Amino acid sequence: MDKIVALCKRRGFIYPSFEIYGGFAGFYDYGPLGVALKKNITNLWWKQFVTDREDVYGVDTVELTKQDVLKASGHIDTFTDPSVTCKKCKHIYRADQLADTCLECGGTEFYKVENTNLMFSTLVGGEKLPQLAYLRPETAQGIFSNFKNVVDSFHPKLPFGIAQIGKAFRNEIAPRDFLFRVRELEQMEVEYFVREGDWKPAFEMWRKEMLAFIEAVGIDAKKVSELEVAEADRAHYSKRTIDFEFDFPFGRKELYGLAYRTNYDLTNHQNFSGVSQAFADEEGDEPLVPHVIEPSLGVGRSLLAVLLSAYTEDEMNGETRTYLKFKPSVAPVKIAVFPLLKNKPSLVEKAREVYKMLKSEFGAVVFDDNGNIGKRYRRQDEIGTVTAVTVDFETLDNDTVTLRDRDSGKQIRVKISRLAEIVSEVIRGKLFSELPQEIR
């Protein structure tokens, strides 16, 4: 875990927030490579869970939530963790994670257990009539409060889903383990509306979709297990929940959740708002309040699991090498272009031509002439760049370049006129071993 955290900071994936001011527990910023990796993950999710389907509609709802919504959903009364406070230094701990001694000061006396609400509150409006509101603790309630709007706009038939990717905020008592437990997070969620009698096949369908996504983004399936959550441990709205757990370095912990929320949310919003959430998709059908299946996937935890699955150490040319074995679909950089020597203008000029051609075609391309060629290879390996193109003196003679594979270090000569075609195959996942040694 320490190696991943250090790599993320060094190479521009993840930075501690406000580090120049001593940091801020539970908050992290995404650097240039982290943003690219995150967008690749969320784009794959959106494609699989929304655009490739005919029955899911996307929304993007506000992050600040009216108090009434969270009263109806039960969060104001139930979204809590048990906490205790050290009498000596006043440090707060989750009660279920506390040893006998305070880790800050060594104190052994604590105030009694209290339930601490995990939501961030704020005031909206002028000073004379402020309204209490909250940063949303989950993206789901924005979907539920727009259920009727989507139905009225698009007239879908059951089953159908509403999806969104967005921020959620939880005032965790003890944020920890890097991106695993943070106070500002991002979720990818679908609320899938079904008739009560159809919830089981819909649940199974989304279970398979989640497993397919795990494979698609390159999370090591051997480190993933499914846990049937016991009734006592389920959220207040859930009748069945499966946790997809991942073997993190700090233990087997929840990666994703799949819940059958019944019609708890829509019924409560109907009762609290006085606005009917009943639905009928055929003339003559008896109106009903649909039940809900919710596949919920965290962006940060996805990214962390992808990094941990990709992190690899091996030996190449007698030296220890670290590289990120990303699937090409999520790699933040697809191609790096090098001139063999930076002090040879003819090589640099030709390399720039190749770079511009590939950049216009593939986008996620970098130009690198810093240091010797070996150091450049190692640097690109460490950030998971899929392939590297080197312009050398032979390029000037016959218009071919060297194409290098990240994982094996294997190299082949490729005619520049065919370079985009061959690189496209590599980015789509074709193995270097399947390519000929020389492509003219």
LINMOUR-V16997 format. One record per backbone hydrogen bond with DSSP energy under -1.0 kcal/mol. NH is the residue of the N-H (numbers start at 1). CO is the residue of the C=O. E is the energy in kcal/mol with one decimal. If there is no record, write none. Layout:
nh:NH co:CO e:E
nh:NH co:CO e:E
This chain:
nh:5 co:1 e:-2.4
nh:6 co:2 e:-2.4
nh:7 co:3 e:-2.4
nh:8 co:4 e:-2.7
nh:9 co:5 e:-1.8
nh:10 co:6 e:-2.8
nh:11 co:7 e:-2.7
nh:13 co:8 e:-2.7
nh:15 co:29 e:-3.1
nh:17 co:27 e:-1.5
nh:19 co:16 e:-1.0
nh:21 co:18 e:-1.9
nh:22 co:19 e:-2.0
nh:23 co:18 e:-2.4
nh:27 co:24 e:-1.6
nh:29 co:15 e:-3.1
nh:31 co:13 e:-2.0
nh:33 co:12 e:-1.7
nh:34 co:12 e:-1.3
nh:35 co:31 e:-3.0
nh:36 co:32 e:-1.6
nh:37 co:33 e:-2.5
nh:38 co:34 e:-2.8
nh:39 co:35 e:-2.7
nh:40 co:36 e:-2.1
nh:41 co:37 e:-2.0
nh:42 co:38 e:-2.8
nh:43 co:39 e:-2.7
nh:44 co:40 e:-1.8
nh:45 co:41 e:-2.2
nh:46 co:42 e:-2.8
nh:47 co:43 e:-2.3
nh:48 co:44 e:-2.4
nh:49 co:45 e:-3.3
nh:50 co:46 e:-1.9
nh:51 co:46 e:-1.9
nh:52 co:47 e:-2.4
nh:53 co:50 e:-1.5
nh:57 co:161 e:-2.6
nh:59 co:163 e:-2.5
nh:65 co:134 e:-3.8
nh:70 co:66 e:-1.1
nh:71 co:67 e:-1.7
nh:72 co:68 e:-2.1
nh:73 co:69 e:-1.9
nh:76 co:70 e:-1.6
nh:78 co:74 e:-2.2
nh:79 co:75 e:-2.2
nh:80 co:78 e:-2.2
nh:81 co:116 e:-1.9
nh:83 co:114 e:-3.4
nh:84 co:93 e:-2.4
nh:86 co:91 e:-2.6
nh:87 co:109 e:-2.3
nh:90 co:86 e:-1.7
nh:93 co:84 e:-2.8
nh:95 co:82 e:-2.3
nh:97 co:94 e:-1.7
nh:102 co:107 e:-3.0
nh:106 co:102 e:-1.6
nh:111 co:85 e:-3.0
nh:114 co:83 e:-2.8
nh:116 co:81 e:-3.0
nh:118 co:79 e:-2.3
nh:122 co:133 e:-2.5
nh:124 co:131 e:-2.7
nh:131 co:124 e:-2.8
nh:133 co:122 e:-2.7
nh:134 co:65 e:-2.3
nh:135 co:120 e:-2.2
nh:136 co:63 e:-3.1
nh:144 co:140 e:-2.4
nh:145 co:141 e:-2.4
nh:147 co:144 e:-1.2
nh:150 co:146 e:-2.4
nh:151 co:147 e:-2.2
nh:152 co:148 e:-2.7
nh:153 co:149 e:-2.0
nh:154 co:150 e:-2.5
nh:155 co:151 e:-2.2
nh:160 co:193 e:-1.4
nh:161 co:55 e:-3.3
nh:162 co:191 e:-2.1
nh:163 co:57 e:-3.0
nh:164 co:189 e:-2.1
nh:166 co:187 e:-2.1
nh:168 co:185 e:-2.6
nh:169 co:136 e:-2.8
nh:170 co:183 e:-2.1
nh:171 co:118 e:-4.3
nh:172 co:170 e:-2.5
nh:176 co:181 e:-1.0
nh:180 co:177 e:-2.3
nh:181 co:176 e:-1.7
nh:183 co:26 e:-3.0
nh:185 co:168 e:-2.7
nh:187 co:166 e:-3.1
nh:188 co:297 e:-3.1
nh:189 co:164 e:-2.4
nh:190 co:295 e:-1.5
nh:191 co:162 e:-2.7
nh:192 co:293 e:-2.8
nh:193 co:160 e:-3.3
nh:194 co:291 e:-2.7
nh:198 co:195 e:-2.2
nh:199 co:196 e:-1.3
nh:202 co:198 e:-1.5
nh:203 co:199 e:-2.5
nh:204 co:200 e:-2.1
nh:205 co:201 e:-2.3
nh:206 co:202 e:-2.2
nh:207 co:203 e:-1.8
nh:208 co:204 e:-2.0
nh:209 co:205 e:-1.8
nh:210 co:206 e:-2.2
nh:211 co:207 e:-1.8
nh:212 co:208 e:-2.2
nh:213 co:209 e:-2.0
nh:214 co:210 e:-2.1
nh:215 co:211 e:-1.7
nh:216 co:212 e:-2.3
nh:217 co:213 e:-2.2
nh:219 co:214 e:-2.1
nh:223 co:220 e:-1.7
nh:224 co:221 e:-1.4
nh:225 co:245 e:-2.3
nh:227 co:243 e:-2.9
nh:229 co:241 e:-2.4
nh:233 co:230 e:-1.5
nh:234 co:231 e:-1.0
nh:238 co:235 e:-1.6
nh:239 co:260 e:-2.9
nh:242 co:258 e:-2.6
nh:243 co:227 e:-2.7
nh:244 co:256 e:-2.2
nh:245 co:225 e:-3.3
nh:246 co:253 e:-2.7
nh:247 co:223 e:-1.8
nh:248 co:246 e:-1.7
nh:248 co:251 e:-1.6
nh:251 co:248 e:-2.0
nh:253 co:246 e:-2.2
nh:255 co:244 e:-3.3
nh:256 co:244 e:-1.7
nh:257 co:296 e:-2.4
nh:258 co:242 e:-2.5
nh:259 co:294 e:-2.4
nh:260 co:240 e:-3.0
nh:261 co:292 e:-1.8
nh:264 co:261 e:-1.4
nh:267 co:263 e:-2.3
nh:268 co:264 e:-2.3
nh:269 co:265 e:-2.6
nh:270 co:266 e:-2.2
nh:271 co:267 e:-2.4
nh:272 co:268 e:-2.8
nh:273 co:269 e:-2.4
nh:274 co:270 e:-1.8
nh:279 co:288 e:-2.8
nh:285 co:282 e:-2.0
nh:288 co:279 e:-2.3
nh:291 co:194 e:-2.9
nh:292 co:262 e:-1.6
nh:293 co:192 e:-2.4
nh:294 co:259 e:-3.2
nh:296 co:257 e:-3.1
nh:297 co:188 e:-2.5
nh:299 co:186 e:-2.9
nh:302 co:298 e:-1.6
nh:303 co:299 e:-2.7
nh:304 co:300 e:-2.5
nh:305 co:301 e:-2.5
nh:306 co:302 e:-2.5
nh:307 co:303 e:-2.5
nh:308 co:304 e:-2.5
nh:309 co:305 e:-2.2
nh:310 co:306 e:-2.0
nh:311 co:307 e:-1.9
nh:312 co:323 e:-2.3
nh:314 co:321 e:-2.4
nh:316 co:319 e:-2.9
nh:319 co:316 e:-1.6
nh:321 co:314 e:-3.3
nh:323 co:312 e:-2.7
nh:324 co:381 e:-2.1
nh:325 co:310 e:-2.9
nh:326 co:324 e:-1.8
nh:330 co:327 e:-1.7
nh:331 co:327 e:-1.6
nh:334 co:364 e:-2.5
nh:335 co:364 e:-1.6
nh:336 co:387 e:-1.7
nh:337 co:366 e:-2.6
nh:338 co:389 e:-3.1
nh:340 co:391 e:-2.8
nh:348 co:344 e:-2.3
nh:349 co:345 e:-2.8
nh:350 co:346 e:-1.8
nh:351 co:347 e:-2.8
nh:352 co:348 e:-2.3
nh:353 co:349 e:-1.7
nh:354 co:350 e:-2.2
nh:355 co:351 e:-2.7
nh:356 co:352 e:-2.6
nh:357 co:353 e:-2.0
nh:358 co:354 e:-2.4
nh:359 co:355 e:-3.1
nh:360 co:356 e:-2.1
nh:361 co:357 e:-1.0
nh:362 co:358 e:-3.4
nh:363 co:359 e:-1.7
nh:364 co:362 e:-2.4
nh:365 co:363 e:-2.4
nh:366 co:335 e:-2.2
nh:368 co:337 e:-2.4
nh:376 co:372 e:-1.9
nh:377 co:373 e:-2.3
nh:378 co:374 e:-2.2
nh:379 co:375 e:-2.4
nh:380 co:376 e:-2.5
nh:381 co:377 e:-2.6
nh:382 co:378 e:-2.1
nh:384 co:381 e:-1.2
nh:385 co:380 e:-2.3
nh:386 co:333 e:-1.2
nh:387 co:334 e:-1.7
nh:388 co:404 e:-1.5
nh:389 co:336 e:-3.3
nh:390 co:402 e:-2.4
nh:391 co:338 e:-3.0
nh:398 co:394 e:-2.7
nh:399 co:395 e:-2.2
nh:401 co:414 e:-2.5
nh:402 co:390 e:-2.2
nh:403 co:412 e:-3.1
nh:404 co:388 e:-2.7
nh:405 co:410 e:-2.9
nh:406 co:386 e:-1.5
nh:409 co:405 e:-1.7
nh:412 co:403 e:-2.1
nh:413 co:437 e:-1.2
nh:414 co:401 e:-2.6
nh:415 co:439 e:-2.2
nh:416 co:399 e:-2.5
nh:418 co:415 e:-2.0
nh:419 co:416 e:-1.0
nh:422 co:418 e:-2.3
nh:423 co:419 e:-3.0
nh:424 co:420 e:-2.1
nh:425 co:421 e:-1.4
nh:426 co:422 e:-2.0
nh:427 co:423 e:-2.8
nh:428 co:424 e:-1.7
nh:429 co:426 e:-1.5
nh:430 co:425 e:-2.5
nh:434 co:431 e:-1.4
nh:435 co:432 e:-1.9
nh:439 co:413 e:-3.2
